[in-house]
Amino acid sequence: MSETLIVPTMAEMMSQGKTPDILFWVGSAGSYDDRAKKITKAFIKILNKANVNFAVLGTEESATGDLAKRVGNEFLFQMQAVMNIEVLNGYEVKRIVTCDPHAFNCLKNEYPELGGKYEVLHHTQFIKQLIDSKVIEVKDDSFKGKRITFHDPCYLGRANSEYQAPRAVLSVLNANLQEMKRSKATALCCGAGGGQMFKEPEKGALDINELRTQDALETKPDIIATGCPYCMTMMSDGVKVKEKENEVKVMDIAELIASAQGL
């Protein structure tokens, strides 16, 4: 049975004289990485099920420029940002939701000084709003008793002090949430941020994603929950290195909620 996802573009909605409540910023990973595409689909299923009035930019969306900025190419960052801001402002976008904490941080904190002022939400924050307002209800008990540990993405947690939303969302699953010894403000980076994902690691006894995966595995989890497509890659690789991929799943919070809704 093929699934039908309803994903209108801003251009389509504007041509019909409609204005979406939110713009879903898909991001580079969510658009091109095969594993991250599953996160994108899961979140769209949640939006469709909740009848959220949303749109995407489609081919008009370009990289935020976050990676360029992190590796020191401020000129390229500003080029990307200004181009995106022109598109966003042209559509009079007010609210943006994204599954990528890097895009979340960039759009929220770095676009305003270039003329891009929007309300920006991480998808865990938005899902929490849907749950709090009873727009979506999770009654499925498929995760009841499962041991879940949550890895805090750097750009959601330490950079933006959002620790509560993802945990509040996970709490509706009736699972057994296990905190790692390093969590919240003391959480360890997965090793992907700041452009590190696209270079070889420095010499050392252990790659940082393997060290972070050790933190997670010490909680004896059934599932390592993430809220970032790059964390997803790094933690999944870490689980494979530890040869635990048959015992421990790595899943985004959107995937967990979609699954619990039978989507």
N, C-alpha and C positions, 0 to 999 in steps of 0.2 A: 504494500500500500504506500503510495507516494504521499509525502506530506506537503501541504500547501501553506506557505508562509506569506502573509500579506505584508509587503514592505514598500509603501509608497515613497516616492522621492519628493523633495521639496519642489522641484520644477513641476511635477505632475499636480501636486496640491495647489500650487500657486496658479497654474493654468485653469484650475477649476474654481478659483476664487476662495480656496480653503486655507486656513492657517492651523498648522499642527500645534499641540500644546507643548511638545518637546521635540528637539532634534536629537536623534540617536547618532552619536559620533562613533563610527565603527572602529576606526583606527587601522594602522598598517597591519598589525598582527591579525586582528579580527577579520581583515579583508583577504589576506594572502596566505597566512600560515594554516595548514590543514587542521591542526589540532585546535587552534584558536577559533577557526570558523565554527567549530561545534559550540563554543561558548556564545558566539554571536547568534547562532540559530536558537540556542536554548533561551537566550534573553528575548529574542523576537517572539518566541512561542509564549513566553510570559506576558509580553506586551499585548499580543493578539488575544490571549485568553482573558486578560483584564480589560480589553477594549480600550486600550490607551491610544489616544489620538497623537500619533507620532509620524515622523518622516526621517529619511536619511538623505544625505547629499548625493549619494551614488558616485558617478564619475566626477562630480564636482568637488568631492572630498580629496584633499591632498594631505601628506604627512604634516603633523603639527610643527615640525622643526625641532622638537624636543631633543632628539638624538644629536642633531647638529650642534645645538647649544651645549649639551653635556660634554661633547668632545672638543669644544672650544671654537667652533665655527659660528660665531655670532652673526656674521654677515648672512650666511645661508639661513640661519634661524629666522632672522628678520624678514628675509625674502619670502620664506614659506608662510610666516605668520601674517604678514601684510596681505598676501594673496588670499589666504583663508578668511581673514577678517573682512575683506572686500566682499567675498561671497556670502558670509554669515550676515553681515550688516545689510547687504542687498536684499536678503530674505527677511530682514527684521527679526532675526532669531533672538529669543529671550532666555530660553531654558535649554540646556544641553545635558544629556546623560551619556556616559561612556563606560565601557567595561575595562578600560585601560587606565590605571592610576597615573601613568606617565602623561597621557593626554589630559587627564583630569587636572593634574597639577599645573600643566603648561597653560591650558585654556583658562583655568581659574585664577592663577597667580601671575602669569607672565604676559598674557594677551592684553589685559586692561591698559597697560602703559603704552600700547601700540594702537589703542582705539577699539579694542574688542572687549566690551564689558557685558558679561552674561552670567546668569545663575548656572553654575556647573555642578552636577551631581555625579558621584560614582554609582555604578549600578546597584551596589549593595545598599546604598542610602535610598535609592529610588524604590527598590524592592521592599525595604523596610517601611517606606511610606505607604506602599500598596497594601502591605500586611496590616499596618496600624489602622488604616482607614477601612479595613475589611473588604477591600476590593478583590483581593485574592485570599483564599483560605486553604491551608494545607491540612488535610484530614488523613492523608495516607500515612500509614505506620511502617513503611518499608525501611526507614532508617532508625526505627526505635531500637535503642540498646546498642546501636553501632558506635564504635569509638571513633570520634572525629577530632582531629587537631587542626587548628587554623594557623596558616602562615601569614603574618602581617606583611603586605607589600610596603616597601619603604615610602613610596610617594603617597600612599593612603594614610599610613600610620604616622611615622615620625615627621614626615614633611607637612602633613595636614591634620594631625592629631585625631584621626578618625579610627577609633578602635571599637566603638560600641556597635555601630550599624551592622557590620558583618556577623558579629557574635549574636546580636538580637535576631537576625534572620536565621542563623543556624539553630537558635533555640526552639524555633517552631517545629523542627524536625523530630523532637523528642529523642534526640540522640544523646550520647554520653560525650560531652565536649571536654577534651583533655588539653590543657594548656602546656605548651613547651616550656622548658626551664628559662628560655629566652623568648619572651613574648611582649606584645604591646610596645612600650617605649624602649625596651631593651632587646627587641627582636633582632635577629641577625639577618642581614641581606642575603638574598638567594644567589647573588653574584652576577645578575644580568644588567642592573641599572648603570647609568652613567656611561653607556657605550661598551661596557665590559663584555656584553653578550657577543660582540662582533670582533673580539680579539682573543688571542691566546692568553690564558692566565699566567701571572707571574710565577716564578719557581717557588715551590713550597712543598710541605709534606702532604697537603690535601687541597683539592679544589674546594672553593667556598660552598658550592652547591651540595657537595658531598657532606661537608661539615653540617650544613643546615638540614640536610636530609637525616643525618644522624640524630639531630635534636628532635626531629619529627618522629623518627622510628622508636626513640626511647619512650614515647608515650604509648607504644604498642597500638597504633591506630589501625582501623579498617580503612579509613579514608583520610587523606591529607587534603584539606580544603584550601583553595586559593581564591584570590580576587584580582588576579593579574595574569594576562596571557604569557608574559615573560617569566613570571614565577612558575607558571604551569610547566613551561619547557624545562626550566632548571631543576625543579623538584622531580619531574618525571624522569629526567636523565639520572638524577641522584638515586631514585628508587631502582632504576635499571642497573646502575653500578653496584648497588647493594644486593642485586638479584632478588628483589622483593616484589617485582611487578605482578606476580600471580597472587600475592597476598594483600597488597596495599594499593588502593586506587588513588589517583590524584584527580580531583574534580573541582571545577569552579563552582562557586556558590549558586550561580544562575543555573548550572546543570543540575545541582542538587534539588533546587526548588522546582525546576521544570519536571524533573523525574518524580518528585513527591506529589506533583499535580497530575501525574499520568500523561504528561505531554511528550 
